[in-house]
Amino acid sequence: MSIPRTALRTGVRLGAVALTGVLLAACGSGSGGGSADSAGGDVTLTVDLFGAFGYQESGLYAEYERLHPGVKIKQTDTEDEQDYWKSLQTRLAGGGGLADVQGIEVGRIASVTQQQAAKFVDLNQYGAGALKEEFAPAKWSAATTKDGKVLGLGTDVGPEAMCYRSDLFRAAGLPTDRTELATRWATWEGYLELGRQYKAKAPAGSAWLDSVGSLNAIMVGQEKERYYDSSGALVYENSPAVKTAWDASVKAAGEGLSAKLDQWSPPWNQAFSSGSFATLPCPAWMLGYIKGQAGDAGKGKWDVAKLPGGAGNWGGSYLAVPAAAAHKKEAYELIKWLTAPEQQTKVFRGQGNFPSATKSIGQIADAKDPYFSDAPIGRIFGEAAEQAPVQVLGLHDKDIADQINNALSEVERKGTAPETAWSNAKKAVKNALG
């Protein structure tokens, strides 16, 4: 993923994946027309993404260019997935300004397969069907239409853990051992109780967690049904998963456990190095983001432990080729290579993005990350991916999640009453869904 996947990159890459085998549930503008594909000579492939997919950072573009003389790759990147998606919708409607490769957040993939299939290339025409067994079944099926069109290849998934600042824990008199912490915060109430203890002795200017929005996102990621049920009906207003996460988030806000930072905002980015918060619910893709924001000074201060409340998934993405892409075949060859098991393994080792290619799982099982105090991230995220539920993906998952997050921000930053904020969220969801 590749977030903020706002986070997904919004935020917020959503939806869990099941793996089979070793782990039983993971982990240039132009007009259309084949004549635009180059039969030879120099080709510049444009890639438009959101957040941090890790391809540049892991050196994969440079490697691909070495392996394919004459091919150059140019990436553009929008940090906020909401902004990215809005821009993509505008360009899809007009048919111009589209890159050869577009990233799609997992919370948007149902919209692509159900409403926008004609605007993306069916990758079967280039042989994508032969890749099916390389991916987790849920990851593959989510990007496949009912009539069998394959509209994207999966990048990563978002098994969840808890990232924390061991130096801040130590300063507040809390244990720092990841195994002990996993026991102490086996439940979300246990996590909040530790937060109360932290608040009582925390270093000046430091809160327990970054925002209640991140708490909400990670908790709904632990459930199979959240915003839609398995029949496709919209159920978020009465969803037990949504209510449980909302109540816990509102409680954390009311008790002053949050730093009140909007995720993906400049102040939030700066807080990674200033110590403004001690814990951060983190899907695997967040590790690379933390490294980028905290920098070398953060090495050894961060650690990773098992998530409270059980396994879950937050995020994941796809790479797709628009029907209006200038170099469709070449774009397919690129995304086929970028999402191959070998490349997914490299991105995980370099950035932390957990692979959706099943073959990669065994290759990373023993991975540790020196930046995160040698945390056994291969095992922690691998077990989370194995145990996470396969989530129901709905047409407007991302829109609903965004509006609920906005409402929680009202509670923690403006002091809005939870009942009023929830009413505002429902109205905003109604408007967003048209």
Secondary structure, DSSP 4 states (H G I P E B T S, - for coil): --S-EHHHHEE---------TTSTT--------GGGS-SSS-EEEEEEEES--STTTTTHHHHHHHHSTTEEEEEEEES-HHHHHHHHHHHHHHT-S--SEEEEEGGGHHHHHHH-GGGB--GGGGTGGGGGGGB-HHHHHHTB-TT--B--EEEEEEEEEEEEEHHHHHHTT----HHHHHHHTSSHHHHHHHHHHHHHHPPTT-EEES-HHHHHHHHHTT-S-SSB-TTS-B-GGG-HHHHHHHHHHHHHHHTT-B----TTSHHHHHHHHHT-EEEEEEETTHHHHHHHHH-GGGTTTEEEEPPTTS--EEEEEEEE-BTT-S-HHHHHHHHHHHTSHHHHHHHHHHH-PEE-BHHHHHHHTT--BGGGTTB-HHHHHHHHHHHS--PPP-TTHHHHHHHHHHHHHIIIII---HHHHHHHHHHHHHHHT-
